[in-house]
Amino acid sequence: MGQWFTRFFKQKGYEVTVWGKGGKTEIAKKLGVPFALDLEKAVPESDIVIVSVPINVTEETIAEFAPKMKAGSLLMDFTSIKVKPVEAMKKFAPSDVEILGTHPMFGPTIPTIRGQTVILVPVKGRSEKWFPVMRELFEEGGAHVEITTAAEHDRLVSVVQGLTHFAYITIGTTIDRLDFDIKKSRKFVSPVYAIMLDFVGRILGQNPYLYALIQMENPGVLEVHDAFIKECEELSRLVRAHDEESFVKKMKSAARKYGDTAHALRKSDKLINSRITEYETILNSVGKVCGFSHFYSGKIHVGTLEKAGPDEIVLTKLVSKGTSPHIKNKFVKLKLENLRMLSESELWEWRKENLEHSTRDISVLIPEGADPAVILNAINTNKQLAACEISDIYKGIDQEDHKRINLGDYKGEDYKEFNRIETEKEREKAKSLGVTYRITVFGDCDANSVEADVTALLCGLGCRIRKKNLKQKEKSEAERKI
């Protein structure tokens, strides 16, 4: 979380210095910030000091650093409990140093603070200057900020985290005790079971010491454990006794206490349906160019989707700028659970920035009264174009568009009639606007085919392809044949 918030505060314009007991300066280098080699100097120079360490060493860390802080600065902690850290900050920070207990209710794998909850615990008489600043900072980033006391925080979190983590970890250890085949069970999966497994795996796959401390350092958690174990035993007793009515009565009582179960059903349906919809979208994209962002590395993978299964996809990666020839058309397998499919606009932007494109000019005479910009908008509907612009506009015709007339073939009245017709044609041409549209074709598309499509569209809109343009096209085709 220290690394996560280093990036967050840097993006907000703050100068950030980091320190860690292990002295891992390479982490600071990776984050692009200085490592505090001299804490005696760094702490008193800082406007804000944030303690983001394991729960069981938070108080001693505060005791070590808080006394060194300068007047008017702010001391914060990012611990999952609040009573003990806040008391330690009040005890060890000088009276002219402000205090703000803080608990981000998300983990470091979350890409952005937008939509996340941050709990703030201001201390009366010790949070006046900095509390509104930090609150605004988090809210500007799109977070929901909840204000509470340290005691209320710990009581609520004993269920929000204490019970939730305990239940999921217990499910995981129960599956281990049963020697149950998780992989095989996924073949018989229901949507609810699949989501539950993912949440159990999410908890089990993270730092077990953190979760142990969340259970052990909040005194309110033990009371929650007692209630949970008692309910497990009671429900198990009803099942063993085949006491259907008592089981139903317990469920109905819990539903009444829960409140709006219909709302919960709708929200869970939305979650289930979003998973189904996303997978269907991926299945329907086989054979098409798709993009995927890796949740943890942030790397973008773009290519033709060759195969999609429940657990993984296979892409033939596109050759982007700077790609080595030996990995051209490289197949890559990716775990689906690590990926987010790019939207159409995100994929378009990636292709525009990363592929080598082809540029073609198409010169036309547009119909009298037509607007070149409107025609440009019509061309831009072609999704195979990275860009399209008007590179030239001129009025009338140039010498290459004049017809050469062989007067020897026409005599008397025939000549007059021919001359009248040709003069009318020339007048019509003179009224026309000549426009050159420059199209930029995505590097993964056939430029000749796209040019032909755009030319057909222009003709369909009443435009006339200039002879110069046609001659150039004939010359290019002849060169290709050679």
N, C-alpha and C positions, 0 to 999 in steps of 0.2 A: 504493500500500500504506500510505503514511502516513495518507491520508484514511480508509482502511478501518480501520486500527487506532486512529485517533482515536475513531471511533464505538464500536469494541469496548471500549476502556478507559473511555469515558464511561459505557457501559451497565454496566460493572463498578463504577462509583462513584468513579472517579478524576477529579481535576481535571486537564484536559489543556490545554496551551498548544502552539501550533504555530509553526513558522518555515519559510520557504522563501527561497531565494536571490532568486527573482523578486519577492518582496515582495507576493504576491497575497493581500491581506487579505480579499478577497471570498470566498476559499475558506474561511478561518477563520470568516467570518460565516455562510456556508452551513452549516458544521458546528456552529455555535453555541458556538465556543470562542474565547478571545482569541488574537491574533497577537502574537508576541514582538517588539515594536518595539525593546526594549533587551535584547540578548542578554547583555550584561555583567551584567545583573541577573537575567534569567530562568534562565540555566543554573545559577548557584550556588544558586538557590532550589528547584530541582527535585530530587525524590527519585530520579527515573528519567529518563535522557536516552537517546532512541532515534534512531539514525542510519539514515534510510531515503532514500538518495540513489543515483544511478547508481554502478555498481561502480567506474568509473575515477576518481571523485572521493571515494570513501569514506575512503581513508587520509588525504587532506589535510583532509577535514571533521573526522575524529576528532582529527587533530593540532591543529586550531583550537579545538575545543570541550572536549575531554577535560581539559586542564589547569585549566579554570575550575570543575570540578565540586567539590561539597562532600564532606567525609568521610562515609562510610557510605552514599553514594548508589550507584546502579547505572548502568552504561553498557552499552547493547545496540546491535547492528546487525542490519539485515534484509537482508543481502547474500546473493547466490546462491553466493558462494565464502566460505570461512572462514579459510584460513591467513593471508592478508594482513591482513584486518580484525582478527582476534584479535591478531596480532603488533603491529599499530598501537595497539590498545587497551591492551595490556600496556606498550607503550613510552611512550605519552603520558598515560595516566590516572594520577593520583596513586596511591600504593601503598595508601591507605585508601579507594579507590573500587573497588567490585566490578565484574566483567566477565562478560558472558554473550553469547557468539555465538549468533545466532538466525537460522533460515531457515524461514519459512512456505512450505510446499510447495504453494501455491495462489496464484491471482491475485485481483485486486480485484473481478472479476465474480462470485466465489463469494458467495452471500448470507449464509452463516453458517459459523463455524469447526467446527461439529459434523461429525464424520466426516473432517475434514481432518488432515493430518500437519504437525506443527511439530517441526523439529530444533533441539535445544539443545546448545550446546558450552560446558559449564562449564570454568573455568580453575582448576586446583588452587591452593588458598590464596586465591583471589580471587572465589569464588562461593558461600561458605558461607551467608550470610544471605538473599540474594535468589533464588538458584536454586530452592529448594523453593517459594518464594512464587509465582514465575512459572510453574513447572511445574503447581502446583495450579490456578492461574488458568486456564491453557489447558485442562487436563483437565476442570475444572468446566464449561467451555463445550462439552465433547464432543469435543475434539481428541485425536488420538493423538500422544503426545509420544515422540520417539526421541532418546536420548542418545548422543553420539559424540564423537570428537576432531576437531579441525580438519582434520588430514591425511586421516583416513578419510572425512570428509564430502566433501572435494574429489575424492578418488579415486572414490567411488561416484557423485557428482553428474556427473562427467565422462561417465558413461554414461547415468544417469537423465535428465539434462537435455541434456548435450552431444551424445550420440548421437541421442537422440529428436528434439530440435529440428533437428539437422543433417539427419537423414533426411527429416523432414517438409518442411523448407524446400527440400531438394534435389528432392523430389517436385514441389513447387510451381513451382520454377524450371525443372524439366524439362518440365512441362506448358506453361509459358510458352514455352520454346524450341521445342516442337513446334507452337505456335500451335493448341493443342487446344481444342475447344469444350466447356467444362465443363458449361454449361447443357444443351446437347443430350445430352451423355453421361448425364445424370441420368435421361433417359427410358429408358435401357437398364440402369439401376442394379441392382446386387446389394446386399444388406444390408451386406456387408463393405466394398464399394467406397464406399457412401454414408457409412458411419462414418469411413472413412479420409479421404474428401474433407472431412468436417466438421472432423476434427482438423487437416488441412492448412490449411483456411481459418481455423480458430481461431488457429493460430500466425501465419499471414500477416497476419491482421487486427489484430495487436497491435503494440506499440511496437518497430519494427525495431532501434532503437539498443540496447534492453535485450537482445535476442537476439544481436546482434552482440557485445556485451560478455560475455555468458555464454560464447560460443564463444572469445573472444580473451583473457579474463582468467584462465581456469583452465588452468594449464600442462598438466594431464593430458589435456585435450581433443585436443591434436594427435596424441597416440599413438592415441587412439580413432579419429580421422579416418583415420590411416594404415591401421589394421586394416579399417575400413569400406570404404575405397576399394579396398584389395587384394582384399577379398571380392567386391565388385561386379565388379571386373575378372576375377577367377577364375570366377565364375558365368557371366558373359557369355561367357568363352572356352569353357566347357563347352557352352553353348547353341549357339554358332557351330559347334562341332565335332560337334554332335548326340551328345554323350557322355552318354547317358541314365543309365548305371550310375553314373558319377562324380557326376552331379547328385543322383541318389537317395541315394548314399552320404553326400554332404555334408549333405543334409536330415536323414537319419537320425542322423548324428553330432551335429548341432545340437539335434535333438529330445532325444537322451540327455543332453546338457549342460543343456538347458532344464529337464528334470525332469518335473514333472507336467503334461504337455500335455493330459491328460484334464480336469484342473481348469481349465486355461485355456479349453478348449473349452466347458465348462459355463458359465463366467463370461461368455464372449463370447456364447454362446447366450442367456443371461439378458439381456444388454445389447440384443441384436438383437430378442428377443421383447418386451422392454419397449417398444421403439420401435414395433413392430407393434401391440402391445396399445393403446398410447396413441392411435395414429392410428385404430384401429378404434373406440375409445371415442368419439373426436371425430366420426367418420363416423356412428356410431349416434345421436349427439346432435343431428343436424340437425333443426330444427323445435322444439327444446327450449330452455329457458333455461339458459345455461351461463356460467361465469365463467373468465377467464384472467388470470394475473398476468404482467406484462412483466418479464423477467429483469433488465433494466438500469435502467429507470426506476422499477420497483416499482409502477407504476400498475395498478389492477385494472379490467378491462373486463368488464362483465356485460350480457348481452342474449340475444335469441333468435338461435340459430345458423342463419343462412339458407343458408350454403354452406360446404363444406370441401373444399379441394384439397390436393395434396401440399406446396404452398409457402405458401398463405395461407388465411385464413378470412374470412367476411363475417358481421358481427353487426348486428342491429338493437338498438341500445343501449337499456336500460331507462331510464326517467326516474326519477332519484334525487332526493333532497332538494336543493333549491337549483338544479336543472337549469333552464336558460333554456328558455322555450317554443319558441324557434326551432330547437332541436336535438332536439325530441321525435321519437322514431322515427328517429333518425339512423342511417344505414348507415355502418359503419366497416370498412375492410380492414386486417387485421393479418398480419404475417409469422409463420408458424407456428414457425420456429426460435427466435423471441424469446420464446415463450410457454410457460407451464406451466398446464395445466388445473387449476382449483380442484377440490378434493374436495367431496363433498356437504356435509360439515359446514362447510367454508370458505365455500361458496356460500350456505348457509343463514345463516351469521353475517353475511355481507355484505348480504344482502337484508334481514335484520332491522334492521341498523344504518342502512341507506341509503335504504330505500323509505318512502313514505308509506302507512300501513296503515289499514284499516277495523276498527272494533270493534263487535261485536254481542253482546247478552245473550240467552241462551236459558234460560227458566225451566221446570223440569220437576218432577213428582212422581216420585221414584224408588221402585222396588219395595221392599216391606218386607224388611229384612235386607241390602239392597244397600249397598255402600260407595261414597260419593261420590268418594273418591280413586281407586278402581279404575276408575270410569267416566271420571274425568278422564284417566287414563293411556290409556284406549281412544281418547278424543277426540284426544289428542296424537299419535296415529299418523298423523293427517292431515298430509301434508307441505305443504299449502297454508296452514298456520297458523304465524304467527310466535310466537304464545303462546296459552295457554289457562289460565285460572285459575277457581277458585270464588270468586265475588264475594259470595255470600250463601247461608246455610243457615238454614232455619226448619222447625219441627216442625208437623205438622198442616196445616190449610187456613186461608185467610183468607176474608173476607166475599165476595170476588169469585168464589170457587170454590163457594159455596153455591148450590144450585138453588132457584129460586123455585117453590113448589108451589101450583097452583091447586086448592084443596080442593073447589071447587064441582063439579068434574068427577067426584068420587068419593063414593060413598054406602055406608054400612053396612060389610059385610065387604070390599067393594072398597077402601074407604078404609083399613081396618086392614092389608090385604095390601100396599097401596101404601106405607103409612107404614112397615111392617116392612122392605120392600125398600129404601126410601130411607134408613132409619135404618142398615141394614147398610152401605150404600154410604158414608154419612157416617162410620161407625166405621172403615171401611177407609181412607178418605181421611185420617182423623185419625192413623192409624198411620204414614202415609207421611211421608217427609222431602221438603220442598221445597228444591230446589237451583237456584241461578242460575249458569250457566257463562258466563263472559265470554271470547269468542273474539276473537283479533286476527288478521285475515286479511292475508296479504302483499299489498302494493300492486299487484303485477302479476297478481293473481288476481281473479276475479269474486266479490265478497263475497256476493251473493245465492245464487250457486250453491254456494259453500262452506258457507254457513249451512244451505242445504237438505240438503247431504250430512251435516252434523253432526246436524241434527234427525232425519234418517232413521236414523242410527246410534243415537241415543238411544232412538228408538221401538223399534228392533230389540233393544235391551237391556232392554225392558220398561218404559221410562219413559213417563210421560204428560205431554204438553205442556200447560202451564197455559193456561187460557182468556185470562188477561191477556196472555200472550205471543202467543197467536193473534190477539187483537184488535189488538194493536200491529202485527203483521205485516200484517193486512188493511188497517189504516189507512195503513201505508207504501206498500203496493201501490196503494191508491186515489190517494194523493198523487202517485205516479210516473205514473199514467195521466193525471191532470190536467195 
